């Protein structure tokens, strides 16, 4: 007899898998799309590619590659992610930083905004999971996050 009667989530072959940041988690399963990848324990100045591959994230700006995350260390930067899903979440931290959220190059509308997205912005004030996108149905999109300095990202999760 089970303690909880849960219906398991059925992932489609198209749905984007969880994506991890940081040199300990990227080993052997790196989904960074930038040419040349990134080096462990180093600050990296990376520029996003114009040839984007689904399920890979692309960094622009100066990012510090930490053990289990990456932290924006320049005044400007962004993360671009082509994905296929209904919901997009991030595990992130920051010292009260705002992250502008674009969906397919446009500010996120109310019909696609996640619970933590207000006026196309997510306010990151503590280390936790933030629901960024919550669409009516799964589909292929490109997410762009434009954070303030000090923003730290651990993972993308999808539903």
C-alpha positions in Angstrom: 0.0 0.0 0.0 1.5 3.3 -1.0 1.5 6.3 1.3 0.6 8.8 -1.5 -1.4 8.1 -4.7 0.5 10.2 -7.3 0.2 10.1 -11.0 3.7 10.3 -12.5 4.5 13.0 -15.0 4.8 11.7 -18.5 7.7 13.4 -20.3 7.5 13.7 -24.1 10.5 13.0 -26.2 10.5 16.7 -27.1 10.4 18.1 -23.5 13.6 19.8 -22.4 15.4 18.0 -19.6 16.6 19.7 -16.4 19.7 21.8 -17.1 22.4 22.4 -14.5 25.0 25.1 -14.1 28.4 24.9 -12.4 31.5 22.9 -13.1 30.7 20.0 -10.8 27.3 19.4 -12.4 28.2 20.1 -16.0 30.9 17.3 -16.2 29.7 14.8 -18.8 26.3 16.4 -19.3 27.1 20.0 -20.3 24.3 21.8 -22.0 26.2 25.0 -22.6 25.8 26.0 -26.2 28.6 28.5 -26.4 31.5 27.3 -28.5 34.5 26.3 -26.4 32.4 25.7 -23.3 33.6 27.1 -20.0 36.4 26.4 -17.6 36.0 25.4 -14.0 36.6 27.9 -11.2 37.2 30.8 -13.7 35.5 34.0 -14.7 34.4 33.6 -18.3 33.5 36.3 -20.8 31.1 34.5 -23.1 29.1 35.8 -26.0 25.8 34.1 -27.1 25.8 32.4 -30.4 23.5 33.2 -33.2 23.0 29.5 -34.1 20.9 28.3 -31.2 20.3 24.6 -30.5 17.2 23.5 -28.5 17.9 22.3 -24.9 21.2 24.2 -24.7 21.7 27.5 -22.8 23.8 30.3 -24.1 25.6 32.9 -21.9 26.4 36.4 -22.7 28.6 38.6 -20.4 31.1 37.8 -17.6 30.0 34.8 -15.6 31.8 33.2 -12.7 31.7 29.4 -13.0 31.2 28.1 -9.5 30.9 24.5 -8.2 27.1 24.3 -8.4 26.1 27.5 -10.2 27.1 30.4 -12.3 27.1 34.0 -11.2 26.9 37.2 -13.3 29.9 39.2 -12.5 29.6 42.0 -15.2 27.2 44.9 -15.3 25.2 43.3 -18.1 24.6 39.7 -19.2 22.0 37.3 -20.3 21.0 33.7 -20.7 19.3 32.5 -23.8 17.6 29.1 -23.9 15.6 27.4 -26.7 13.3 24.9 -25.0 10.2 22.8 -25.4 7.9 22.7 -22.3 4.8 24.2 -20.7 6.4 25.5 -17.5 9.9 26.9 -16.9 11.4 27.2 -13.4 14.8 28.3 -12.3 16.6 27.7 -9.0 18.4 31.0 -8.4 19.8 33.3 -5.8 20.8 36.9 -5.6 21.1 40.0 -3.3 17.7 41.4 -4.3 18.2 41.4 -8.1 15.6 41.8 -10.9 15.7 39.5 -13.9 13.9 40.7 -17.1 12.2 37.8 -18.8 11.6 37.7 -22.6 9.7 34.9 -24.4 10.5 34.6 -28.1 12.1 38.1 -28.0 9.2 39.9 -26.4 8.2 40.7 -22.8 6.3 37.9 -21.2 2.5 38.4 -21.4 0.1 37.6 -18.6 -1.0 34.4 -20.3 2.6 33.0 -20.2 3.9 34.6 -17.0 4.8 32.2 -14.2 3.8 32.8 -10.6 7.0 34.7 -9.8 6.9 36.9 -13.0 5.3 40.3 -12.6 5.5 42.8 -15.5 8.0 40.5 -17.3 10.3 40.6 -14.3 11.3 38.1 -11.6 12.6 39.5 -8.4 15.2 37.2 -6.9 15.6 37.8 -3.2 16.5 34.4 -1.8 17.9 31.0 -2.8 14.8 29.1 -4.1 12.9 27.9 -7.1 11.2 30.6 -9.2 8.3 29.8 -11.6 9.3 32.0 -14.6 7.0 30.7 -17.4 3.6 29.0 -17.2 2.0 28.6 -20.6 -1.3 27.0 -21.4 0.3 24.3 -23.4 3.8 22.9 -24.1 5.6 24.3 -27.1 8.9 25.3 -28.6 10.1 28.8 -27.4 13.2 30.8 -26.7 13.6 32.2 -23.2 15.9 35.1 -22.5 16.8 36.1 -19.0 18.5 39.5 -18.5 19.6 39.7 -14.9 21.3 42.4 -12.7 24.8 41.8 -11.4 25.1 39.3 -8.6 22.4 37.0 -10.1 23.3 33.4 -9.5 21.6 30.4 -11.3 21.8 26.8 -10.3 19.3 25.0 -12.7 16.4 25.2 -15.1 13.5 22.7 -14.6 10.6 22.2 -16.8 7.0 20.9 -16.6 
